[in-house]
Amino acid sequence: MPNVPKTKHRSVRIDDQDWEDLQVRAPEGDRSAAIKELLAWYLRRPGAKLPKRPDVPARSAPPAEG
């Protein structure tokens, strides 16, 4: 049986670095699930909660000033 998506494909423009970072930080690398969870919260869907933000890896910390 072929894989038939349940939803229609949508296109959005997202900065390349943000897209790469989302892949690394999304639970199990599932960008789609992370986006859907945030969208459900944003739209105040019943039962939706603000997703937990991932920890920031040390390599992504901003450089210290000085």
MOPAC internal coordinates of N, CA, C and O (Angstrom, degrees):
PM7 1SCF
backbone

  N    0.0000 0     0.00 0     0.00 0    0    0    0
  C    1.4474 1     0.00 0     0.00 0    1    0    0
  C    1.5307 1   108.92 1     0.00 0    2    1    0
  O    1.2310 1   119.55 1   -51.31 1    3    2    1
  N    1.3265 1   118.46 1   128.69 1    3    2    1
  C    1.4636 1   121.21 1  -178.86 1    5    3    2
  C    1.5289 1   111.54 1   -70.75 1    6    5    3
  O    1.2310 1   121.51 1   -26.09 1    7    6    5
  N    1.3136 1   114.71 1   153.91 1    7    6    5
  C    1.4626 1   121.38 1   177.35 1    9    7    6
  C    1.5266 1   108.47 1   -75.76 1   10    9    7
  O    1.2310 1   120.36 1   -70.60 1   11   10    9
  N    1.3161 1   116.91 1   109.40 1   11   10    9
  C    1.4616 1   121.90 1  -178.79 1   13   11   10
  C    1.5275 1   108.41 1  -108.83 1   14   13   11
  O    1.2310 1   119.72 1   -66.46 1   15   14   13
  N    1.3280 1   118.13 1   113.54 1   15   14   13
  C    1.4711 1   120.60 1   179.76 1   17   15   14
  C    1.5199 1   111.57 1   -60.93 1   18   17   15
  O    1.2310 1   120.99 1   -33.27 1   19   18   17
  N    1.3347 1   115.71 1   146.73 1   19   18   17
  C    1.4551 1   121.55 1   178.70 1   21   19   18
  C    1.5270 1   111.68 1   -86.13 1   22   21   19
  O    1.2310 1   120.76 1   163.47 1   23   22   21
  N    1.3120 1   116.16 1   -16.53 1   23   22   21
  C    1.4644 1   120.35 1  -178.04 1   25   23   22
  C    1.5223 1   110.45 1  -125.71 1   26   25   23
  O    1.2310 1   121.30 1   -20.35 1   27   26   25
  N    1.3028 1   115.12 1   159.65 1   27   26   25
  C    1.4605 1   122.20 1   178.76 1   29   27   26
  C    1.5313 1   109.95 1   -76.19 1   30   29   27
  O    1.2310 1   120.65 1   -36.77 1   31   30   29
  N    1.3098 1   116.37 1   143.23 1   31   30   29
  C    1.4617 1   121.75 1   177.39 1   33   31   30
  C    1.5218 1   109.96 1   -69.39 1   34   33   31
  O    1.2310 1   120.37 1   -44.90 1   35   34   33
  N    1.3412 1   116.89 1   135.10 1   35   34   33
  C    1.4669 1   122.89 1   177.95 1   37   35   34
  C    1.5238 1   108.41 1  -123.52 1   38   37   35
  O    1.2310 1   121.10 1   -29.76 1   39   38   37
  N    1.3062 1   115.50 1   150.24 1   39   38   37
  C    1.4621 1   120.02 1   176.59 1   41   39   38
  C    1.5139 1   109.98 1  -115.69 1   42   41   39
  O    1.2310 1   121.06 1   -43.89 1   43   42   41
  N    1.3136 1   115.57 1   136.11 1   43   42   41
  C    1.4655 1   121.91 1   174.07 1   45   43   42
  C    1.5202 1   107.31 1  -137.10 1   46   45   43
  O    1.2310 1   121.10 1   -25.51 1   47   46   45
  N    1.2981 1   115.51 1   154.49 1   47   46   45
  C    1.4683 1   120.01 1   178.07 1   49   47   46
  C    1.5264 1   108.68 1   -97.47 1   50   49   47
  O    1.2310 1   121.06 1   -56.86 1   51   50   49
  N    1.3214 1   115.57 1   123.14 1   51   50   49
  C    1.4597 1   122.26 1  -179.71 1   53   51   50
  C    1.5218 1   107.75 1  -134.50 1   54   53   51
  O    1.2310 1   120.92 1   -45.46 1   55   54   53
  N    1.3041 1   115.85 1   134.54 1   55   54   53
  C    1.4594 1   122.36 1   179.45 1   57   55   54
  C    1.5371 1   110.06 1   -53.46 1   58   57   55
  O    1.2310 1   120.34 1   -40.21 1   59   58   57
  N    1.3296 1   116.96 1   139.79 1   59   58   57
  C    1.4639 1   121.60 1  -177.33 1   61   59   58
  C    1.5291 1   112.57 1   -55.79 1   62   61   59
  O    1.2310 1   120.16 1   136.24 1   63   62   61
  N    1.3332 1   117.30 1   -43.76 1   63   62   61
  C    1.4651 1   119.72 1  -178.75 1   65   63   62
  C    1.5277 1   110.92 1   -65.87 1   66   65   63
  O    1.2310 1   119.99 1   140.20 1   67   66   65
  N    1.3349 1   117.63 1   -39.80 1   67   66   65
  C    1.4676 1   120.57 1   177.77 1   69   67   66
  C    1.5275 1   110.20 1   -63.06 1   70   69   67
  O    1.2310 1   120.11 1   139.15 1   71   70   69
  N    1.3275 1   117.40 1   -40.85 1   71   70   69
  C    1.4600 1   122.04 1  -179.36 1   73   71   70
  C    1.5309 1   110.74 1   -63.94 1   74   73   71
  O    1.2310 1   120.57 1   137.23 1   75   74   73
  N    1.3332 1   116.51 1   -42.77 1   75   74   73
  C    1.4632 1   121.35 1   178.29 1   77   75   74
  C    1.5267 1   110.83 1   -65.66 1   78   77   75
  O    1.2310 1   120.55 1   135.78 1   79   78   77
  N    1.3431 1   116.56 1   -44.22 1   79   78   77
  C    1.4597 1   120.56 1   179.68 1   81   79   78
  C    1.5260 1   111.14 1   -63.39 1   82   81   79
  O    1.2310 1   120.24 1   141.62 1   83   82   81
  N    1.3227 1   117.16 1   -38.38 1   83   82   81
  C    1.4612 1   120.71 1   178.26 1   85   83   82
  C    1.5202 1   110.61 1   -63.15 1   86   85   83
  O    1.2310 1   119.80 1   141.02 1   87   86   85
  N    1.3110 1   117.98 1   -38.98 1   87   86   85
  C    1.4656 1   121.60 1   177.92 1   89   87   86
  C    1.5248 1   110.61 1   -59.53 1   90   89   87
  O    1.2310 1   120.57 1   138.69 1   91   90   89
  N    1.3192 1   116.52 1   -41.31 1   91   90   89
  C    1.4615 1   121.48 1  -178.06 1   93   91   90
  C    1.5293 1   111.14 1   -72.53 1   94   93   91
  O    1.2310 1   120.22 1   140.64 1   95   94   93
  N    1.3198 1   117.18 1   -39.36 1   95   94   93
  C    1.4696 1   121.08 1  -171.76 1   97   95   94
  C    1.5185 1   115.23 1   -94.91 1   98   97   95
  O    1.2310 1   119.39 1   162.44 1   99   98   97
  N    1.3066 1   118.77 1   -17.56 1   99   98   97
  C    1.4664 1   120.41 1  -179.61 1  101   99   98
  C    1.5299 1   109.12 1   -68.40 1  102  101   99
  O    1.2310 1   120.48 1   -35.73 1  103  102  101
  N    1.3416 1   116.69 1   144.27 1  103  102  101
  C    1.4638 1   118.77 1   178.20 1  105  103  102
  C    1.5357 1   111.51 1   -54.51 1  106  105  103
  O    1.2310 1   121.22 1   -56.09 1  107  106  105
  N    1.3079 1   115.26 1   123.91 1  107  106  105
  C    1.4670 1   123.02 1  -178.97 1  109  107  106
  C    1.5261 1   112.14 1    57.46 1  110  109  107
  O    1.2310 1   120.06 1  -155.94 1  111  110  109
  N    1.3321 1   117.48 1    24.06 1  111  110  109
  C    1.4632 1   121.45 1   178.18 1  113  111  110
  C    1.5138 1   113.90 1    69.30 1  114  113  111
  O    1.2310 1   120.03 1  -161.90 1  115  114  113
  N    1.3362 1   117.56 1    18.10 1  115  114  113
  C    1.4618 1   121.83 1  -176.37 1  117  115  114
  C    1.5345 1   110.17 1   -93.62 1  118  117  115
  O    1.2310 1   121.05 1   -93.10 1  119  118  117
  N    1.3257 1   115.59 1    86.90 1  119  118  117
  C    1.4672 1   120.57 1  -179.37 1  121  119  118
  C    1.5183 1   111.32 1   -59.67 1  122  121  119
  O    1.2310 1   120.05 1   138.85 1  123  122  121
  N    1.3030 1   117.52 1   -41.15 1  123  122  121
  C    1.4571 1   122.04 1  -178.04 1  125  123  122
  C    1.5294 1   111.10 1   -58.60 1  126  125  123
  O    1.2310 1   120.58 1   133.72 1  127  126  125
  N    1.3296 1   116.50 1   -46.28 1  127  126  125
  C    1.4660 1   120.47 1  -179.93 1  129  127  126
  C    1.5271 1   110.82 1   -63.34 1  130  129  127
  O    1.2310 1   120.16 1   139.08 1  131  130  129
  N    1.3358 1   117.31 1   -40.92 1  131  130  129
  C    1.4585 1   120.97 1   179.59 1  133  131  130
  C    1.5330 1   111.07 1   -63.34 1  134  133  131
  O    1.2310 1   120.51 1   138.25 1  135  134  133
  N    1.3131 1   116.63 1   -41.75 1  135  134  133
  C    1.4663 1   121.20 1   179.56 1  137  135  134
  C    1.5285 1   110.33 1   -66.77 1  138  137  135
  O    1.2310 1   120.19 1   135.56 1  139  138  137
  N    1.3265 1   117.25 1   -44.44 1  139  138  137
  C    1.4687 1   121.09 1  -179.73 1  141  139  138
  C    1.5289 1   111.38 1   -62.74 1  142  141  139
  O    1.2310 1   120.35 1   139.24 1  143  142  141
  N    1.3219 1   116.93 1   -40.76 1  143  142  141
  C    1.4607 1   121.60 1   179.72 1  145  143  142
  C    1.5281 1   110.68 1   -63.30 1  146  145  143
  O    1.2310 1   120.57 1   135.38 1  147  146  145
  N    1.3209 1   116.51 1   -44.62 1  147  146  145
  C    1.4609 1   120.69 1   179.02 1  149  147  146
  C    1.5285 1   110.73 1   -66.77 1  150  149  147
  O    1.2310 1   120.10 1   139.75 1  151  150  149
  N    1.3099 1   117.41 1   -40.25 1  151  150  149
  C    1.4573 1   121.43 1   179.32 1  153  151  150
  C    1.5342 1   111.09 1   -63.99 1  154  153  151
  O    1.2310 1   120.01 1   137.48 1  155  154  153
  N    1.3232 1   117.58 1   -42.52 1  155  154  153
  C    1.4674 1   120.83 1   178.48 1  157  155  154
  C    1.5242 1   110.65 1   -60.78 1  158  157  155
  O    1.2310 1   120.32 1   137.36 1  159  158  157
  N    1.3393 1   117.00 1   -42.64 1  159  158  157
  C    1.4648 1   120.79 1   177.44 1  161  159  158
  C    1.5287 1   110.14 1   -63.70 1  162  161  159
  O    1.2310 1   120.16 1   132.97 1  163  162  161
  N    1.3179 1   117.29 1   -47.03 1  163  162  161
  C    1.4654 1   122.81 1  -178.01 1  165  163  162
  C    1.5275 1   110.98 1   -58.62 1  166  165  163
  O    1.2310 1   120.44 1   140.82 1  167  166  165
  N    1.3195 1   116.77 1   -39.18 1  167  166  165
  C    1.4666 1   121.94 1  -178.88 1  169  167  166
  C    1.5332 1   112.86 1   -85.87 1  170  169  167
  O    1.2310 1   120.64 1  -176.50 1  171  170  169
  N    1.3305 1   116.38 1     3.50 1  171  170  169
  C    1.4738 1   122.56 1   177.95 1  173  171  170
  C    1.5232 1   112.58 1    58.50 1  174  173  171
  O    1.2310 1   120.78 1  -138.24 1  175  174  173
  N    1.3202 1   116.12 1    41.76 1  175  174  173
  C    1.4517 1   120.53 1   177.49 1  177  175  174
  C    1.5361 1   108.90 1   -67.13 1  178  177  175
  O    1.2310 1   119.93 1   -35.18 1  179  178  177
  N    1.3373 1   117.75 1   144.82 1  179  178  177
  C    1.4621 1   120.38 1  -179.97 1  181  179  178
  C    1.5302 1   111.87 1   -54.40 1  182  181  179
  O    1.2310 1   120.73 1   -50.07 1  183  182  181
  N    1.3154 1   116.20 1   129.93 1  183  182  181
  C    1.4605 1   121.75 1   178.26 1  185  183  182
  C    1.5158 1   115.33 1    82.00 1  186  185  183
  O    1.2310 1   119.92 1   171.25 1  187  186  185
  N    1.3253 1   117.76 1    -8.75 1  187  186  185
  C    1.4693 1   120.15 1  -178.92 1  189  187  186
  C    1.5217 1   109.72 1   -74.08 1  190  189  187
  O    1.2310 1   121.08 1   -41.72 1  191  190  189
  N    1.3189 1   115.53 1   138.28 1  191  190  189
  C    1.4624 1   121.51 1   178.38 1  193  191  190
  C    1.5159 1   108.97 1  -124.26 1  194  193  191
  O    1.2310 1   121.15 1   -26.58 1  195  194  193
  N    1.3131 1   115.41 1   153.42 1  195  194  193
  C    1.4563 1   120.27 1   177.19 1  197  195  194
  C    1.5257 1   108.71 1   -59.86 1  198  197  195
  O    1.2310 1   119.79 1   -56.83 1  199  198  197
  N    1.3389 1   118.01 1   123.17 1  199  198  197
  C    1.4632 1   120.06 1  -179.02 1  201  199  198
  C    1.5223 1   111.57 1   -63.41 1  202  201  199
  O    1.2310 1   120.80 1   -32.17 1  203  202  201
  N    1.3188 1   116.08 1   147.83 1  203  202  201
  C    1.4584 1   121.32 1   175.33 1  205  203  202
  C    1.5223 1   108.04 1   -69.28 1  206  205  203
  O    1.2310 1   121.19 1   -46.58 1  207  206  205
  N    1.3110 1   115.34 1   133.42 1  207  206  205
  C    1.4701 1   119.25 1   178.08 1  209  207  206
  C    1.5218 1   109.35 1   -78.49 1  210  209  207
  O    1.2310 1   120.06 1   -37.96 1  211  210  209
  N    1.3189 1   117.49 1   142.04 1  211  210  209
  C    1.4703 1   119.61 1   179.83 1  213  211  210
  C    1.5227 1   110.81 1   -73.03 1  214  213  211
  O    1.2310 1   121.50 1   -23.82 1  215  214  213
  N    1.3180 1   114.74 1   156.18 1  215  214  213
  C    1.4597 1   119.61 1   173.47 1  217  215  214
  C    1.5151 1   108.38 1   -66.18 1  218  217  215
  O    1.2310 1   120.69 1   -33.19 1  219  218  217
  N    1.3103 1   116.28 1   146.81 1  219  218  217
  C    1.4596 1   120.88 1   179.65 1  221  219  218
  C    1.5195 1   108.44 1   -87.31 1  222  221  219
  O    1.2310 1   119.98 1   -59.49 1  223  222  221
  N    1.3348 1   117.65 1   120.51 1  223  222  221
  C    1.4632 1   119.73 1   177.26 1  225  223  222
  C    1.5219 1   110.87 1   -61.64 1  226  225  223
  O    1.2310 1   120.65 1   -30.71 1  227  226  225
  N    1.3154 1   116.36 1   149.29 1  227  226  225
  C    1.4650 1   121.34 1  -178.33 1  229  227  226
  C    1.5142 1   112.40 1   -55.77 1  230  229  227
  O    1.2310 1   119.69 1   145.81 1  231  230  229
  N    1.3411 1   118.19 1   -34.19 1  231  230  229
  C    1.4648 1   120.54 1  -177.81 1  233  231  230
  C    1.5070 1   113.17 1   -68.92 1  234  233  231
  O    1.2310 1   120.07 1   162.91 1  235  234  233
  N    1.3437 1   117.47 1   -17.09 1  235  234  233
  C    1.4609 1   120.55 1  -178.57 1  237  235  234
  C    1.5197 1   112.67 1   -98.58 1  238  237  235
  O    1.2310 1   120.58 1   178.92 1  239  238  237
  N    1.3334 1   116.49 1    -1.08 1  239  238  237
  C    1.4536 1   119.31 1   179.86 1  241  239  238
  C    1.5233 1   109.54 1   -66.14 1  242  241  239
  O    1.2310 1   120.21 1   -36.76 1  243  242  241
  N    1.3453 1   117.21 1   143.24 1  243  242  241
  C    1.4649 1   118.74 1   179.31 1  245  243  242
  C    1.5272 1   110.46 1   -66.86 1  246  245  243
  O    1.2310 1   120.24 1   -31.13 1  247  246  245
  N    1.3210 1   117.15 1   148.87 1  247  246  245
  C    1.4738 1   119.77 1  -179.34 1  249  247  246
  C    1.5238 1   110.99 1   -65.03 1  250  249  247
  O    1.2310 1   120.82 1   -35.47 1  251  250  249
  N    1.3147 1   116.03 1   144.53 1  251  250  249
  C    1.4639 1   120.80 1   178.09 1  253  251  250
  C    1.5215 1   110.23 1   -69.86 1  254  253  251
  O    1.2310 1   120.89 1   -39.47 1  255  254  253
  N    1.3146 1   115.91 1   140.53 1  255  254  253
  C    1.4694 1   119.91 1   179.75 1  257  255  254
  C    1.5230 1   108.58 1   -85.51 1  258  257  255
  O    1.2310 1   121.12 1   -31.05 1  259  258  257
  N    1.3197 1   115.45 1   148.95 1  259  258  257
  C    1.4548 1   117.50 1   173.93 1  261  259  258
  C    1.4344 1   115.13 1   130.93 1  262  261  259
  O    1.2310 1   120.10 1   180.00 1  263  262  261

